[in-house]
Amino acid sequence: MSKKEDSEEAKPTIEDLYEKIKDVKKLAEDSKSIVEGRMKSRPLESASIIFVVGLILGVMIGSGSHR
């Protein structure tokens, strides 16, 4: 086989891309429902985690801007 034939076989088709998009969309919806369920069952823990992550990001961004 030539390099041109190999590259043509490796190219995804529009249908392949639509299938991958559908898979990613389904995964995102499933993940969203899992996170929502966990947040509803443990709201205080969820709020604490969000606060700590925000605090860490704030410190990281703040320390990066002083250089």
N, CA, C and O atoms as a CHARMM CRD file, in Angstrom:
* protein
*
  268
    1    1 MET  N      0.83000  -1.18900   0.00000 PROA 1      0.00000
    2    1 MET  CA     0.00000   0.00000   0.00000 PROA 1      0.00000
    3    1 MET  C      0.87400   1.25200   0.00000 PROA 1      0.00000
    4    1 MET  O      1.96600   1.27100   0.56800 PROA 1      0.00000
    5    2 SER  N      0.37900   2.26600  -0.63400 PROA 2      0.00000
    6    2 SER  CA     1.11600   3.51600  -0.66100 PROA 2      0.00000
    7    2 SER  C      0.71700   4.36600   0.54700 PROA 2      0.00000
    8    2 SER  O     -0.26400   4.07400   1.23000 PROA 2      0.00000
    9    3 LYS  N      1.47900   5.39900   0.79000 PROA 3      0.00000
   10    3 LYS  CA     1.17700   6.29400   1.91800 PROA 3      0.00000
   11    3 LYS  C     -0.15700   6.99600   1.71400 PROA 3      0.00000
   12    3 LYS  O     -0.87600   7.27100   2.67500 PROA 3      0.00000
   13    4 LYS  N     -0.48600   7.28700   0.45500 PROA 4      0.00000
   14    4 LYS  CA    -1.74400   7.97200   0.16400 PROA 4      0.00000
   15    4 LYS  C     -2.93300   7.08800   0.53200 PROA 4      0.00000
   16    4 LYS  O     -3.91400   7.57700   1.09300 PROA 4      0.00000
   17    5 GLU  N     -2.86000   5.79900   0.22400 PROA 5      0.00000
   18    5 GLU  CA    -3.94500   4.87600   0.56100 PROA 5      0.00000
   19    5 GLU  C     -4.08400   4.72300   2.06800 PROA 5      0.00000
   20    5 GLU  O     -5.20100   4.65100   2.57900 PROA 5      0.00000
   21    6 ASP  N     -2.95500   4.67200   2.79400 PROA 6      0.00000
   22    6 ASP  CA    -2.99200   4.56500   4.24900 PROA 6      0.00000
   23    6 ASP  C     -3.64600   5.79000   4.88000 PROA 6      0.00000
   24    6 ASP  O     -4.44900   5.65900   5.80400 PROA 6      0.00000
   25    7 SER  N     -3.30500   6.98300   4.38200 PROA 7      0.00000
   26    7 SER  CA    -3.86600   8.20000   4.96300 PROA 7      0.00000
   27    7 SER  C     -5.35600   8.31900   4.65900 PROA 7      0.00000
   28    7 SER  O     -6.10600   8.86100   5.47100 PROA 7      0.00000
   29    8 GLU  N     -5.79700   7.82500   3.50900 PROA 8      0.00000
   30    8 GLU  CA    -7.21700   7.87600   3.18500 PROA 8      0.00000
   31    8 GLU  C     -8.01700   6.92500   4.07600 PROA 8      0.00000
   32    8 GLU  O     -9.14100   7.24200   4.46500 PROA 8      0.00000
   33    9 GLU  N     -7.45000   5.77400   4.39800 PROA 9      0.00000
   34    9 GLU  CA    -8.13900   4.82800   5.26600 PROA 9      0.00000
   35    9 GLU  C     -8.20100   5.33000   6.69400 PROA 9      0.00000
   36    9 GLU  O     -9.14000   4.99900   7.41900 PROA 9      0.00000
   37   10 ALA  N     -7.22800   6.11700   7.11700 PROA 10     0.00000
   38   10 ALA  CA    -7.16800   6.60400   8.48400 PROA 10     0.00000
   39   10 ALA  C     -8.11100   7.77900   8.72000 PROA 10     0.00000
   40   10 ALA  O     -8.42800   8.08400   9.87000 PROA 10     0.00000
   41   11 LYS  N     -8.56400   8.43900   7.66900 PROA 11     0.00000
   42   11 LYS  CA    -9.44200   9.59400   7.82800 PROA 11     0.00000
   43   11 LYS  C    -10.82800   9.14200   8.29500 PROA 11     0.00000
   44   11 LYS  O    -11.43200   8.24900   7.70100 PROA 11     0.00000
   45   12 PRO  N    -11.32000   9.76300   9.35800 PROA 12     0.00000
   46   12 PRO  CA   -12.66900   9.40000   9.81400 PROA 12     0.00000
   47   12 PRO  C    -13.73000   9.98500   8.88100 PROA 12     0.00000
   48   12 PRO  O    -13.53300  11.04100   8.27900 PROA 12     0.00000
   49   13 THR  N    -14.82700   9.29700   8.77500 PROA 13     0.00000
   50   13 THR  CA   -15.92500   9.78900   7.94900 PROA 13     0.00000
   51   13 THR  C    -16.82200  10.67200   8.80600 PROA 13     0.00000
   52   13 THR  O    -16.68300  10.71900  10.02800 PROA 13     0.00000
   53   14 ILE  N    -17.73400  11.36200   8.15600 PROA 14     0.00000
   54   14 ILE  CA   -18.68500  12.21800   8.86200 PROA 14     0.00000
   55   14 ILE  C    -19.52000  11.37400   9.82500 PROA 14     0.00000
   56   14 ILE  O    -19.81200  11.79900  10.94300 PROA 14     0.00000
   57   15 GLU  N    -19.89700  10.19100   9.38700 PROA 15     0.00000
   58   15 GLU  CA   -20.70800   9.30500  10.23600 PROA 15     0.00000
   59   15 GLU  C    -19.93500   8.90000  11.48700 PROA 15     0.00000
   60   15 GLU  O    -20.49800   8.84000  12.58000 PROA 15     0.00000
   61   16 ASP  N    -18.62700   8.62100  11.32000 PROA 16     0.00000
   62   16 ASP  CA   -17.79100   8.27800  12.47600 PROA 16     0.00000
   63   16 ASP  C    -17.74300   9.42900  13.47600 PROA 16     0.00000
   64   16 ASP  O    -17.83200   9.22700  14.68700 PROA 16     0.00000
   65   17 LEU  N    -17.60200  10.63300  12.94500 PROA 17     0.00000
   66   17 LEU  CA   -17.54900  11.80400  13.81400 PROA 17     0.00000
   67   17 LEU  C    -18.87300  12.01700  14.54400 PROA 17     0.00000
   68   17 LEU  O    -18.87800  12.34500  15.73000 PROA 17     0.00000
   69   18 TYR  N    -19.99600  11.83200  13.84400 PROA 18     0.00000
   70   18 TYR  CA   -21.30000  11.97000  14.49200 PROA 18     0.00000
   71   18 TYR  C    -21.47200  10.92800  15.60100 PROA 18     0.00000
   72   18 TYR  O    -22.03300  11.23100  16.65500 PROA 18     0.00000
   73   19 GLU  N    -20.99800   9.71900  15.36900 PROA 19     0.00000
   74   19 GLU  CA   -21.07500   8.66500  16.39100 PROA 19     0.00000
   75   19 GLU  C    -20.24800   9.03500  17.61900 PROA 19     0.00000
   76   19 GLU  O    -20.68800   8.84900  18.75400 PROA 19     0.00000
   77   20 LYS  N    -19.05600   9.55600  17.38300 PROA 20     0.00000
   78   20 LYS  CA   -18.20500   9.96300  18.50200 PROA 20     0.00000
   79   20 LYS  C    -18.83700  11.11400  19.26900 PROA 20     0.00000
   80   20 LYS  O    -18.77400  11.14500  20.49800 PROA 20     0.00000
   81   21 ILE  N    -19.44200  12.05600  18.56300 PROA 21     0.00000
   82   21 ILE  CA   -20.12100  13.17800  19.21700 PROA 21     0.00000
   83   21 ILE  C    -21.27200  12.67400  20.07200 PROA 21     0.00000
   84   21 ILE  O    -21.46600  13.13400  21.19700 PROA 21     0.00000
   85   22 LYS  N    -22.04400  11.71900  19.53100 PROA 22     0.00000
   86   22 LYS  CA   -23.15000  11.15000  20.30100 PROA 22     0.00000
   87   22 LYS  C    -22.64200  10.44600  21.55100 PROA 22     0.00000
   88   22 LYS  O    -23.25000  10.55500  22.61600 PROA 22     0.00000
   89   23 ASP  N    -21.52000   9.71700  21.42700 PROA 23     0.00000
   90   23 ASP  CA   -20.93800   9.02100  22.57800 PROA 23     0.00000
   91   23 ASP  C    -20.48400  10.00200  23.65400 PROA 23     0.00000
   92   23 ASP  O    -20.72700   9.79200  24.84300 PROA 23     0.00000
   93   24 VAL  N    -19.82300  11.07400  23.22500 PROA 24     0.00000
   94   24 VAL  CA   -19.34300  12.08100  24.17300 PROA 24     0.00000
   95   24 VAL  C    -20.51800  12.78600  24.84400 PROA 24     0.00000
   96   24 VAL  O    -20.48600  13.06300  26.04300 PROA 24     0.00000
   97   25 LYS  N    -21.55500  13.07300  24.05700 PROA 25     0.00000
   98   25 LYS  CA   -22.74000  13.73900  24.61200 PROA 25     0.00000
   99   25 LYS  C    -23.41200  12.84800  25.65500 PROA 25     0.00000
  100   25 LYS  O    -23.82700  13.33800  26.70600 PROA 25     0.00000
  101   26 LYS  N    -23.52400  11.56300  25.38600 PROA 26     0.00000
  102   26 LYS  CA   -24.12300  10.63500  26.33500 PROA 26     0.00000
  103   26 LYS  C    -23.28200  10.54000  27.59300 PROA 26     0.00000
  104   26 LYS  O    -23.82400  10.53000  28.69800 PROA 26     0.00000
  105   27 LEU  N    -21.97400  10.47000  27.44500 PROA 27     0.00000
  106   27 LEU  CA   -21.08000  10.41400  28.60200 PROA 27     0.00000
  107   27 LEU  C    -21.21300  11.67900  29.44800 PROA 27     0.00000
  108   27 LEU  O    -21.23600  11.60200  30.67700 PROA 27     0.00000
  109   28 ALA  N    -21.30000  12.83800  28.80200 PROA 28     0.00000
  110   28 ALA  CA   -21.45100  14.10300  29.52500 PROA 28     0.00000
  111   28 ALA  C    -22.78300  14.14600  30.27900 PROA 28     0.00000
  112   28 ALA  O    -22.83100  14.59600  31.42400 PROA 28     0.00000
  113   29 GLU  N    -23.86200  13.68200  29.64600 PROA 29     0.00000
  114   29 GLU  CA   -25.16100  13.66700  30.30900 PROA 29     0.00000
  115   29 GLU  C    -25.15900  12.71000  31.50200 PROA 29     0.00000
  116   29 GLU  O    -25.71000  13.02700  32.55600 PROA 29     0.00000
  117   30 ASP  N    -24.54000  11.53700  31.33500 PROA 30     0.00000
  118   30 ASP  CA   -24.44900  10.58100  32.44000 PROA 30     0.00000
  119   30 ASP  C    -23.63600  11.15400  33.59500 PROA 30     0.00000
  120   30 ASP  O    -24.01800  11.01700  34.75700 PROA 30     0.00000
  121   31 SER  N    -22.52000  11.79300  33.27500 PROA 31     0.00000
  122   31 SER  CA   -21.67600  12.39500  34.30700 PROA 31     0.00000
  123   31 SER  C    -22.41700  13.51600  35.02600 PROA 31     0.00000
  124   31 SER  O    -22.31000  13.66100  36.24400 PROA 31     0.00000
  125   32 LYS  N    -23.15900  14.29700  34.27100 PROA 32     0.00000
  126   32 LYS  CA   -23.91700  15.40100  34.86200 PROA 32     0.00000
  127   32 LYS  C    -24.94500  14.87000  35.85400 PROA 32     0.00000
  128   32 LYS  O    -25.09500  15.42200  36.94400 PROA 32     0.00000
  129   33 SER  N    -25.65200  13.80700  35.48800 PROA 33     0.00000
  130   33 SER  CA   -26.66600  13.26600  36.39000 PROA 33     0.00000
  131   33 SER  C    -26.02400  12.66100  37.64300 PROA 33     0.00000
  132   33 SER  O    -26.59500  12.74700  38.73000 PROA 33     0.00000
  133   34 ILE  N    -24.85000  12.05500  37.50100 PROA 34     0.00000
  134   34 ILE  CA   -24.15000  11.51200  38.66600 PROA 34     0.00000
  135   34 ILE  C    -23.74100  12.64400  39.61100 PROA 34     0.00000
  136   34 ILE  O    -23.93500  12.54800  40.82300 PROA 34     0.00000
  137   35 VAL  N    -23.17500  13.71600  39.04900 PROA 35     0.00000
  138   35 VAL  CA   -22.74400  14.84800  39.87400 PROA 35     0.00000
  139   35 VAL  C    -23.94400  15.51200  40.54800 PROA 35     0.00000
  140   35 VAL  O    -23.87800  15.85200  41.73000 PROA 35     0.00000
  141   36 GLU  N    -25.03400  15.69900  39.81000 PROA 36     0.00000
  142   36 GLU  CA   -26.22200  16.30500  40.39800 PROA 36     0.00000
  143   36 GLU  C    -26.75600  15.45700  41.54800 PROA 36     0.00000
  144   36 GLU  O    -27.13600  15.98700  42.59200 PROA 36     0.00000
  145   37 GLY  N    -26.78400  14.14800  41.35600 PROA 37     0.00000
  146   37 GLY  CA   -27.25600  13.25800  42.41000 PROA 37     0.00000
  147   37 GLY  C    -26.38900  13.32600  43.64300 PROA 37     0.00000
  148   37 GLY  O    -26.89400  13.34800  44.76500 PROA 37     0.00000
  149   38 ARG  N    -25.10400  13.36000  43.44300 PROA 38     0.00000
  150   38 ARG  CA   -24.17700  13.43300  44.57900 PROA 38     0.00000
  151   38 ARG  C    -24.29800  14.77400  45.29200 PROA 38     0.00000
  152   38 ARG  O    -24.21600  14.83900  46.51900 PROA 38     0.00000
  153   39 MET  N    -24.49500  15.85100  44.51800 PROA 39     0.00000
  154   39 MET  CA   -24.63700  17.17400  45.14000 PROA 39     0.00000
  155   39 MET  C    -25.92200  17.26200  45.95400 PROA 39     0.00000
  156   39 MET  O    -25.95000  17.89700  47.00800 PROA 39     0.00000
  157   40 LYS  N    -26.97600  16.63000  45.47000 PROA 40     0.00000
  158   40 LYS  CA   -28.24100  16.65600  46.20700 PROA 40     0.00000
  159   40 LYS  C    -28.16600  15.80400  47.46700 PROA 40     0.00000
  160   40 LYS  O    -28.77500  16.14400  48.48100 PROA 40     0.00000
  161   41 SER  N    -27.42800  14.70600  47.41200 PROA 41     0.00000
  162   41 SER  CA   -27.35600  13.83900  48.58200 PROA 41     0.00000
  163   41 SER  C    -26.37900  14.36900  49.63600 PROA 41     0.00000
  164   41 SER  O    -26.52500  14.06600  50.82000 PROA 41     0.00000
  165   42 ARG  N    -25.40400  15.14300  49.22300 PROA 42     0.00000
  166   42 ARG  CA   -24.40400  15.67900  50.15500 PROA 42     0.00000
  167   42 ARG  C    -24.12200  17.15300  49.83500 PROA 42     0.00000
  168   42 ARG  O    -23.03700  17.47400  49.35200 PROA 42     0.00000
  169   43 PRO  N    -25.06900  18.04400  50.09400 PROA 43     0.00000
  170   43 PRO  CA   -24.88300  19.45100  49.69300 PROA 43     0.00000
  171   43 PRO  C    -23.76100  20.16600  50.44900 PROA 43     0.00000
  172   43 PRO  O    -23.03300  20.96300  49.85800 PROA 43     0.00000
  173   44 LEU  N    -23.61500  19.89300  51.73600 PROA 44     0.00000
  174   44 LEU  CA   -22.58600  20.58300  52.50700 PROA 44     0.00000
  175   44 LEU  C    -21.19000  20.15200  52.05500 PROA 44     0.00000
  176   44 LEU  O    -20.29100  20.98300  51.92400 PROA 44     0.00000
  177   45 GLU  N    -21.01600  18.87200  51.82100 PROA 45     0.00000
  178   45 GLU  CA   -19.73400  18.36600  51.33400 PROA 45     0.00000
  179   45 GLU  C    -19.41400  18.95000  49.95400 PROA 45     0.00000
  180   45 GLU  O    -18.27000  19.31700  49.68300 PROA 45     0.00000
  181   46 SER  N    -20.41300  19.03300  49.09200 PROA 46     0.00000
  182   46 SER  CA   -20.21200  19.58300  47.74800 PROA 46     0.00000
  183   46 SER  C    -19.80700  21.05300  47.81700 PROA 46     0.00000
  184   46 SER  O    -18.88600  21.48400  47.12400 PROA 46     0.00000
  185   47 ALA  N    -20.49500  21.81000  48.64900 PROA 47     0.00000
  186   47 ALA  CA   -20.17400  23.23800  48.79500 PROA 47     0.00000
  187   47 ALA  C    -18.76500  23.41500  49.35400 PROA 47     0.00000
  188   47 ALA  O    -18.04300  24.32400  48.94500 PROA 47     0.00000
  189   48 SER  N    -18.37700  22.55700  50.27600 PROA 48     0.00000
  190   48 SER  CA   -17.02800  22.64500  50.85500 PROA 48     0.00000
  191   48 SER  C    -15.96300  22.36800  49.80600 PROA 48     0.00000
  192   48 SER  O    -14.95000  23.06400  49.74700 PROA 48     0.00000
  193   49 ILE  N    -16.18600  21.36500  48.99000 PROA 49     0.00000
  194   49 ILE  CA   -15.21500  21.02900  47.94000 PROA 49     0.00000
  195   49 ILE  C    -15.10500  22.17200  46.94200 PROA 49     0.00000
  196   49 ILE  O    -14.00100  22.52900  46.53100 PROA 49     0.00000
  197   50 ILE  N    -16.23000  22.74600  46.55000 PROA 50     0.00000
  198   50 ILE  CA   -16.21700  23.86600  45.60700 PROA 50     0.00000
  199   50 ILE  C    -15.46800  25.04500  46.19900 PROA 50     0.00000
  200   50 ILE  O    -14.69600  25.70600  45.50400 PROA 50     0.00000
  201   51 PHE  N    -15.69300  25.31600  47.48700 PROA 51     0.00000
  202   51 PHE  CA   -15.01300  26.42100  48.16400 PROA 51     0.00000
  203   51 PHE  C    -13.49900  26.20400  48.18100 PROA 51     0.00000
  204   51 PHE  O    -12.73800  27.11800  47.86700 PROA 51     0.00000
  205   52 VAL  N    -13.06500  25.00400  48.54500 PROA 52     0.00000
  206   52 VAL  CA   -11.63500  24.70400  48.63700 PROA 52     0.00000
  207   52 VAL  C    -10.97700  24.78800  47.25700 PROA 52     0.00000
  208   52 VAL  O     -9.88200  25.33500  47.12500 PROA 52     0.00000
  209   53 VAL  N    -11.63100  24.25400  46.24000 PROA 53     0.00000
  210   53 VAL  CA   -11.07200  24.33000  44.88200 PROA 53     0.00000
  211   53 VAL  C    -10.96200  25.78900  44.44200 PROA 53     0.00000
  212   53 VAL  O     -9.95600  26.18100  43.85000 PROA 53     0.00000
  213   54 GLY  N    -11.97200  26.58300  44.72000 PROA 54     0.00000
  214   54 GLY  CA   -11.92500  28.00800  44.37900 PROA 54     0.00000
  215   54 GLY  C    -10.81200  28.73000  45.11700 PROA 54     0.00000
  216   54 GLY  O    -10.12900  29.57900  44.54500 PROA 54     0.00000
  217   55 LEU  N    -10.63000  28.39400  46.38200 PROA 55     0.00000
  218   55 LEU  CA    -9.56600  28.99600  47.17600 PROA 55     0.00000
  219   55 LEU  C     -8.18900  28.64100  46.60700 PROA 55     0.00000
  220   55 LEU  O     -7.32500  29.50800  46.47400 PROA 55     0.00000
  221   56 ILE  N     -7.99400  27.37700  46.27600 PROA 56     0.00000
  222   56 ILE  CA    -6.71300  26.93400  45.71100 PROA 56     0.00000
  223   56 ILE  C     -6.45000  27.62400  44.36800 PROA 56     0.00000
  224   56 ILE  O     -5.34500  28.10700  44.12000 PROA 56     0.00000
  225   57 LEU  N     -7.46400  27.66700  43.51100 PROA 57     0.00000
  226   57 LEU  CA    -7.28600  28.34100  42.21500 PROA 57     0.00000
  227   57 LEU  C     -6.98100  29.82300  42.40000 PROA 57     0.00000
  228   57 LEU  O     -6.15100  30.38100  41.68300 PROA 57     0.00000
  229   58 GLY  N     -7.65000  30.46400  43.36100 PROA 58     0.00000
  230   58 GLY  CA    -7.40200  31.87300  43.63900 PROA 58     0.00000
  231   58 GLY  C     -5.97000  32.12600  44.08400 PROA 58     0.00000
  232   58 GLY  O     -5.33900  33.09200  43.65600 PROA 58     0.00000
  233   59 VAL  N     -5.46000  31.25100  44.94700 PROA 59     0.00000
  234   59 VAL  CA    -4.07700  31.39200  45.42200 PROA 59     0.00000
  235   59 VAL  C     -3.10800  31.16800  44.25800 PROA 59     0.00000
  236   59 VAL  O     -2.12700  31.89800  44.11400 PROA 59     0.00000
  237   60 MET  N     -3.38300  30.16300  43.43400 PROA 60     0.00000
  238   60 MET  CA    -2.49200  29.87700  42.31000 PROA 60     0.00000
  239   60 MET  C     -2.47600  31.03400  41.30700 PROA 60     0.00000
  240   60 MET  O     -1.41500  31.42300  40.82000 PROA 60     0.00000
  241   61 ILE  N     -3.63300  31.56900  41.00800 PROA 61     0.00000
  242   61 ILE  CA    -3.70700  32.68900  40.04600 PROA 61     0.00000
  243   61 ILE  C     -3.08600  33.93600  40.65400 PROA 61     0.00000
  244   61 ILE  O     -2.37900  34.67900  39.97300 PROA 61     0.00000
  245   62 GLY  N     -3.35100  34.16500  41.94000 PROA 62     0.00000
  246   62 GLY  CA    -2.79600  35.33000  42.61900 PROA 62     0.00000
  247   62 GLY  C     -1.28500  35.28800  42.70900 PROA 62     0.00000
  248   62 GLY  O     -0.62600  36.30900  42.51200 PROA 62     0.00000
  249   63 SER  N     -0.72800  34.12800  43.00300 PROA 63     0.00000
  250   63 SER  CA     0.72800  34.03900  43.12000 PROA 63     0.00000
  251   63 SER  C      1.38800  34.11300  41.73800 PROA 63     0.00000
  252   63 SER  O      2.54300  34.52800  41.63500 PROA 63     0.00000
  253   64 GLY  N      0.70400  33.73300  40.71400 PROA 64     0.00000
  254   64 GLY  CA     1.26500  33.81600  39.35500 PROA 64     0.00000
  255   64 GLY  C      1.29500  35.21600  38.81900 PROA 64     0.00000
  256   64 GLY  O      2.11700  35.51600  37.95300 PROA 64     0.00000
  257   65 SER  N      0.42500  36.10000  39.30000 PROA 65     0.00000
  258   65 SER  CA     0.36800  37.45400  38.77200 PROA 65     0.00000
  259   65 SER  C      1.40200  38.38900  39.42500 PROA 65     0.00000
  260   65 SER  O      1.61200  39.49600  38.93000 PROA 65     0.00000
  261   66 HSD  N      2.04100  37.97600  40.50900 PROA 66     0.00000
  262   66 HSD  CA     3.01800  38.82400  41.18700 PROA 66     0.00000
  263   66 HSD  C      4.42200  38.71300  40.60800 PROA 66     0.00000
  264   66 HSD  O      5.31600  39.43600  41.04700 PROA 66     0.00000
  265   67 ARG  N      4.63500  37.87000  39.68000 PROA 67     0.00000
  266   67 ARG  CA     5.99000  37.68000  39.14000 PROA 67     0.00000
  267   67 ARG  C      6.38000  38.75000  38.18400 PROA 67     0.00000
  268   67 ARG  O      7.48800  38.72600  37.64900 PROA 67     0.00000
